[in-house]
Amino acid sequence: MLRRTFSLVSLGALVLGSALVAPRADAGAGPARRVTRVHIKKGEHVMRLLAADGEGGEELVASYVVAVGPGGRGPKRQEGDLTTPVGRYHVTTRQRSRFTIFLGIDYPSAADRRRFDLLKRRGELPRSATIGGAIGIHGPPVSMSDAAKRALKRVDWTAGCIAVDEDEILEVARLVRDGTVVDIED
């Protein structure tokens, strides 16, 4: 009996862990529309999940207020500049993290690498500069109090990522599949 209980508990934990990371439709909500694009406007602090409408347009699936990096407008220039990159990317990874879930994107793109190389050749970046990486969409640090987590969206606090609330990253992770286009604009 003890072995069966342990197995059921282990199975339950495995299913719960998969539910946090794997995209799925909410039970009872009907089939979720497949998100085909994530559109982030840094200046407006908004992230929209969009689905193709079948007629060449897009329908809004969900919208979130977001925090971004405090580095300001324009493209990310180098690692450590605290700027959220601009450009077209794709969701490439999803994993549990100290931010609940981290949906990684494929920054730097080829265009980001060309811009970085040009800035270095022109001497606009130090020789020791690196381009960086590990940019994604995530929640607040799990170690913070609930009150502190709620306050985070009032400031741009990430190192260049896009951050939503804890419950929102769980929803985003369910709705956004690996390979989904992520467009980030100023």
C-alpha positions in Angstrom: 0.0 0.0 0.0 2.8 2.4 0.9 4.4 1.7 -2.5 1.1 2.4 -4.3 0.6 5.6 -2.4 4.2 6.7 -3.3 3.6 5.9 -6.9 0.4 7.8 -7.1 2.0 10.8 -5.3 4.9 10.6 -7.7 2.6 10.3 -10.7 0.6 13.3 -9.4 3.7 15.4 -9.0 4.9 14.5 -12.5 1.5 15.4 -14.0 1.4 18.7 -12.1 5.0 19.5 -13.2 4.1 18.8 -16.8 1.0 21.0 -16.6 3.1 23.9 -15.5 5.5 23.6 -18.5 3.5 22.1 -21.3 1.0 24.1 -23.3 -2.5 22.9 -22.9 -6.1 24.1 -23.2 -7.9 24.9 -19.9 -10.4 22.3 -18.9 -13.9 23.3 -19.5 -13.0 26.4 -21.4 -13.4 24.8 -24.8 -10.5 24.4 -27.2 -7.9 27.1 -26.8 -7.0 29.0 -30.0 -3.5 28.2 -31.0 -1.3 31.2 -30.4 0.7 31.9 -33.6 2.4 35.1 -32.5 3.5 37.0 -29.4 3.6 40.7 -29.9 5.4 42.8 -27.3 5.5 46.6 -27.3 8.2 47.8 -24.9 7.0 51.4 -24.7 3.4 50.5 -24.0 4.5 47.7 -21.5 2.1 45.3 -23.2 2.3 41.7 -24.5 -0.4 40.4 -26.8 -0.9 36.7 -27.6 -2.4 36.5 -31.1 -3.9 33.7 -33.2 -4.4 33.5 -36.9 -8.0 34.1 -37.8 -8.1 32.0 -41.0 -8.6 35.1 -43.2 -5.1 36.4 -43.2 -5.5 38.5 -40.0 -5.1 37.9 -36.3 -7.4 37.7 -33.3 -6.4 38.6 -29.8 -6.2 35.6 -27.4 -4.8 37.4 -24.3 -3.1 40.6 -23.3 -0.8 41.3 -20.4 0.9 44.3 -18.8 4.6 43.5 -18.7 7.9 44.8 -17.2 10.9 44.9 -19.4 14.6 45.9 -19.0 15.3 49.5 -17.8 17.8 50.0 -20.7 15.3 51.9 -22.8 14.4 52.1 -26.4 16.1 50.5 -29.3 17.9 47.2 -29.8 20.0 45.5 -27.2 23.6 46.5 -27.9 25.5 44.2 -25.5 25.3 41.9 -22.6 24.6 43.8 -19.4 23.0 46.9 -21.0 19.6 45.9 -19.4 17.8 46.5 -22.7 15.1 44.3 -24.0 16.0 43.4 -27.6 13.8 44.4 -30.5 13.2 42.2 -33.5 11.7 38.9 -34.6 12.4 35.9 -32.4 10.9 32.5 -31.6 10.2 30.6 -28.4 12.9 27.9 -28.3 12.8 26.6 -24.7 10.7 26.3 -21.7 11.8 25.3 -18.3 11.1 25.8 -14.6 13.3 28.5 -13.1 13.7 30.9 -10.3 11.1 32.9 -12.2 8.5 30.1 -12.1 8.8 29.3 -15.8 11.2 30.7 -18.3 10.2 30.7 -22.0 13.5 31.3 -23.8 13.7 33.1 -27.2 16.4 32.8 -29.8 18.2 36.0 -29.1 20.6 36.9 -30.5 19.3 36.6 -34.1 21.5 36.9 -37.1 20.5 40.6 -37.4 21.5 41.1 -33.7 24.9 39.5 -34.4 25.5 41.7 -37.5 24.7 44.9 -35.5 26.9 43.8 -32.6 29.8 43.0 -34.9 29.4 46.4 -36.6 29.3 48.3 -33.3 32.5 46.6 -32.2 34.3 47.3 -35.5 33.3 50.9 -35.3 34.7 51.1 -31.7 31.3 51.9 -30.3 31.5 48.9 -27.9 34.6 47.8 -25.9 36.6 44.9 -27.3 35.6 42.9 -24.2 31.9 43.3 -24.9 29.8 40.2 -25.4 26.4 40.0 -27.1 24.6 38.2 -24.3 21.7 35.7 -24.4 19.3 34.0 -22.1 16.5 36.4 -23.0 12.9 35.2 -22.5 9.5 35.7 -21.0 9.1 34.8 -17.3 7.4 35.5 -14.0 8.6 37.3 -10.9 11.3 35.7 -8.7 9.6 32.9 -6.7 11.6 33.9 -3.6 9.8 37.3 -3.3 6.8 38.0 -1.1 3.4 38.3 -2.8 3.3 42.0 -2.1 6.8 42.5 -3.7 5.8 40.4 -6.7 2.7 42.6 -7.3 4.8 45.8 -7.2 7.3 44.6 -9.8 5.1 45.5 -12.8 5.3 49.2 -11.8 9.0 49.3 -12.7 11.2 47.9 -15.4 13.4 45.5 -13.5 14.6 42.7 -15.8 18.1 42.3 -17.3 16.4 42.5 -20.8 13.6 39.9 -20.5 9.9 40.3 -20.5 8.2 39.7 -17.2 4.6 39.0 -16.2 2.9 38.0 -13.0 3.2 34.5 -11.6 -0.3 33.3 -12.6 0.1 34.9 -16.0 3.4 33.1 -16.8 1.5 29.8 -16.1 -1.2 30.8 -18.6 1.3 32.0 -21.2 3.3 28.8 -20.9 0.1 26.8 -21.5 -0.9 28.9 -24.6 2.4 29.5 -26.3 4.2 26.6 -28.0 7.8 26.2 -28.8 8.5 27.7 -32.2 5.9 30.5 -31.8 7.0 33.9 -33.3 7.8 36.6 -30.8 7.9 40.1 -32.3 9.4 42.8 -29.9 9.0 46.5 -30.8 9.8 49.7 -29.1 
